[in-house]
Amino acid sequence: MTLRIMPEDVEIDLDDLLERIKNVIPEGTDLGATETQPVAFGLKALRMNLSRDESLGGTDDIEAAINAVEGVSQVEVERVSRM
């Protein structure tokens, strides 16, 4: 799956935010590639690829965990596919 995480504002350190997100990703979910993506007016989003066994369910628990991180404004699921 690919997630797009929007920070609360342009002043958020995305490297620090990524490290805090890594610490809350539910067990059984593997983090793949990450990148920053320009949005507008200096704001950048984090994009990350995650994988997990589909028996663990959908993305709701992952989205909730990331949304709870201070500095995160929004989590959007861009893509989900089966491997």
N, C-alpha and C positions, 0 to 999 in steps of 0.2 A: 504494500500500500504506500501511497505517497501522501504526506501531510504538508500543508502550508500553515505555518505558525506566524501570526502577526504580533509584533511587540506593541506595547502600550504607546510608545512614542519613539522618536528618532534618537533620543538620548540613551536608550537601552543598549548595553553592551551585548551584542549577539553571541559572542564567544562564551561569555559568562552564562547567558540565558540557555544556550545549548547544553552546557555542563549541568545546569540545574535540571533541565528536561531529562537528560540521560539518567539522572538519579531517581526519577519518578516513573519511568517507563515500566509497566507491569512485567512481572517475571514471565518468561516464555516468549517475550517479544524481542526480536533482534534488530538492532539499529544498523542500517546500511549506510549508503552515501548521504551526505548532507551538503547543502549549499546555501548561499544567500542569494536573494533575488531582488533587484531593485523594484520598488512599487511606484512611488511618486514623492516628489518634494523631499528627497533625502531619506525617506522611509524604506527600509529593507525588510523582507520577510525571510524566515528560515524555511527551507524545504528539506524534508527528510524522508528517506525510504525506510520502511520497517517491514519485517516479515514475522509471521507467527503461524503456528499450526491452526488450521481453520476450526478444529475442535474446541479451541479456546473462545470462540465466538467472534463477534463483529469488532467494531472499532470504538464502541461507546466507552469502555473502561480506559482505553488509551487517551481518547479525547478528554475525558473528565480529569484524568491525572495531569495532563499537560495544561489544561485550562486553569487548574488550581495553582500553578506555578506563578509566583509574583513576577509581574512584568509581561505576562502573556495577555494579549487582548482577545485573540480569536484563534481557533483551530479549525481548519477546513480540510476535509478529506478530498483530495484531488482525484485519486485513482485507487481502485482496489481490483486486484486480479488474482487468479489462482496460479500457482506454480506447477 
